[in-house]
Each structure stands twice: as structure tokens, then as C-alpha cells.
């Protein structure tokens, strides 16, 4: 009877050890899976971040590009206005100079109507 009890206790201890080993193995598998899940999540977050940064850079370049386009248009308009003003000046210069010279050079000496001579 003692031998069978001792053998039963031995079997219980072995079963307990196997159960403990299985628990340890399950914990290791669980921890490994948690690490894998964390790594996968981090990779997914990194990929999402890179995608959003790329979209941001594209939008930023569109905005900055449109600003530089506006600056180009403004420069072109300004250059056009300056050219137009310069051509108007050059066209008007000769006629204005002729009028001015005729006023200065073509004098007709006359006695002013209010002049009273003192003889």
C-alpha cells in the first residue's frame, strides 16, 4: 500500500511538473506573441506616419508652388505695366518737348494791355 501511495504521489508530482512546464511554455508563447503584436503595430504606425508625411509634403509643395506661381504672375504683371508706362513716356516725350519748346521759343512781344506809358 505504501508503495502504491508513493507511486501515486510520484505521478502527481510529475503531472504537476508537466502542468508547470506547460504553463511556462504558454507564458513564453504569450509574451512572444505580445512582442510580435507590438512590433507589428509599431511597423503599421511607422508606415502610416510615412504615408501621412508624404501626403503633407505633397500638399506643402502644391501650396508653395501655387505661391511661387502667384509671385511669378505678379512679377509678369508688374513688368508689363512698367513696359507700358515706359512706352507711353517715350511716345509722349517728343510731343511734350515740341509744345514746351514752341511756348518758350515762339514769343510774340506785345505790350500788356494794362501798361500805361510814361513819356
C-alpha contacts under 8 A as a table, 3 or more apart, distances in Angstrom:
res1	aa1	res2	aa2	distance
1	X	4	X	5.20
1	X	5	X	6.20
2	X	5	X	5.01
2	X	6	X	5.99
3	X	6	X	5.03
3	X	7	X	5.96
4	X	7	X	4.88
4	X	8	X	6.00
5	X	8	X	4.95
5	X	9	X	6.08
6	X	9	X	5.06
6	X	10	X	6.06
7	X	10	X	4.95
7	X	11	X	6.18
8	X	11	X	5.02
8	X	12	X	6.12
9	X	12	X	4.97
9	X	13	X	6.11
10	X	13	X	5.11
10	X	14	X	6.17
11	X	14	X	5.04
11	X	15	X	6.02
12	X	15	X	4.99
12	X	16	X	5.99
13	X	16	X	4.98
13	X	17	X	6.11
14	X	17	X	5.01
14	X	18	X	6.14
15	X	18	X	5.07
15	X	19	X	6.09
16	X	19	X	5.03
16	X	20	X	6.07
17	X	20	X	4.96
17	X	21	X	6.07
18	X	21	X	4.99
18	X	22	X	6.10
19	X	22	X	5.04
19	X	23	X	6.13
20	X	23	X	5.03
20	X	24	X	6.19
21	X	24	X	5.06
21	X	25	X	6.07
22	X	25	X	4.97
22	X	26	X	5.99
23	X	26	X	5.01
23	X	27	X	6.11
24	X	27	X	5.05
24	X	28	X	6.16
25	X	28	X	5.04
25	X	29	X	6.17
26	X	29	X	5.03
26	X	30	X	6.01
27	X	30	X	4.95
27	X	31	X	6.07
28	X	31	X	5.14
28	X	32	X	6.00
29	X	32	X	5.03
29	X	33	X	6.04
30	X	33	X	5.10
30	X	34	X	6.12
31	X	34	X	4.97
31	X	35	X	6.17
32	X	35	X	5.13
32	X	36	X	6.20
33	X	36	X	4.95
33	X	37	X	6.01
34	X	37	X	5.02
34	X	38	X	6.07
35	X	38	X	5.05
35	X	39	X	6.11
36	X	39	X	5.06
36	X	40	X	6.04
37	X	40	X	5.03
37	X	41	X	6.04
38	X	41	X	5.05
38	X	42	X	6.09
39	X	42	X	5.05
39	X	43	X	6.11
40	X	43	X	5.06
40	X	44	X	6.12
41	X	44	X	5.00
41	X	45	X	6.07
42	X	45	X	4.99
42	X	46	X	6.07
43	X	46	X	5.05
43	X	47	X	6.12
44	X	47	X	5.09
44	X	48	X	6.11
45	X	48	X	5.05
45	X	49	X	6.02
46	X	49	X	5.01
46	X	50	X	6.11
47	X	50	X	5.14
47	X	51	X	6.19
48	X	51	X	5.09
48	X	52	X	6.20
49	X	52	X	5.16
49	X	53	X	6.05
50	X	53	X	5.06
50	X	54	X	6.09
51	X	54	X	5.12
51	X	55	X	6.26
52	X	55	X	5.00
52	X	56	X	6.05
53	X	56	X	4.93
53	X	57	X	6.12
54	X	57	X	5.11
54	X	58	X	6.20
55	X	58	X	5.08
55	X	59	X	6.20
56	X	59	X	5.14
56	X	60	X	5.93
57	X	60	X	4.91
57	X	61	X	6.02
58	X	61	X	5.18
58	X	62	X	6.23
59	X	62	X	5.00
59	X	63	X	6.20
60	X	63	X	5.12
60	X	64	X	6.03
61	X	64	X	5.04
61	X	65	X	5.61
62	X	65	X	4.96
62	X	66	X	6.01
63	X	66	X	5.14
63	X	67	X	6.23
64	X	67	X	4.97
64	X	68	X	6.21
65	X	68	X	5.10
65	X	69	X	6.12
66	X	69	X	4.87
66	X	70	X	6.16
67	X	70	X	5.03
67	X	71	X	6.24
68	X	71	X	4.93
68	X	72	X	6.09
69	X	72	X	4.97
69	X	73	X	6.17
70	X	73	X	5.03
70	X	74	X	6.11
71	X	74	X	5.07
71	X	75	X	6.06
72	X	75	X	5.07
72	X	76	X	6.11
73	X	76	X	5.02
73	X	77	X	6.12
74	X	77	X	5.08
74	X	78	X	6.07
75	X	78	X	5.08
75	X	79	X	6.06
76	X	79	X	5.11
76	X	80	X	6.11
77	X	80	X	5.04
77	X	81	X	6.18
78	X	81	X	5.13
78	X	82	X	6.14
79	X	82	X	5.11
79	X	83	X	6.17
80	X	83	X	5.13
80	X	84	X	6.17
81	X	84	X	5.04
81	X	85	X	6.11
82	X	85	X	5.15
82	X	86	X	6.06
83	X	86	X	5.05
83	X	87	X	6.13
84	X	87	X	5.18
84	X	88	X	6.12
85	X	88	X	5.05
85	X	89	X	6.07
86	X	89	X	5.05
86	X	90	X	6.16
87	X	90	X	5.04
87	X	91	X	6.06
88	X	91	X	5.10
88	X	92	X	6.08
89	X	92	X	5.24
89	X	93	X	5.81
90	X	93	X	5.23
90	X	94	X	7.39
91	X	94	X	6.72
91	X	95	X	7.78
92	X	95	X	5.55
92	X	96	X	6.08
93	X	96	X	5.26
93	X	97	X	6.05
94	X	97	X	5.13
94	X	98	X	6.18
95	X	98	X	5.09
95	X	99	X	6.25
96	X	99	X	5.17
96	X	100	X	6.12
97	X	100	X	5.04
97	X	101	X	6.01
98	X	101	X	5.15
98	X	102	X	6.02
99	X	102	X	5.15
99	X	103	X	6.19
100	X	103	X	5.20
100	X	104	X	6.30
101	X	104	X	5.07
101	X	105	X	5.71
101	X	106	X	7.86
102	X	105	X	5.19
102	X	106	X	5.25
103	X	106	X	5.79
103	X	107	X	7.05
104	X	107	X	6.62
111	X	115	X	6.81
112	X	115	X	5.37
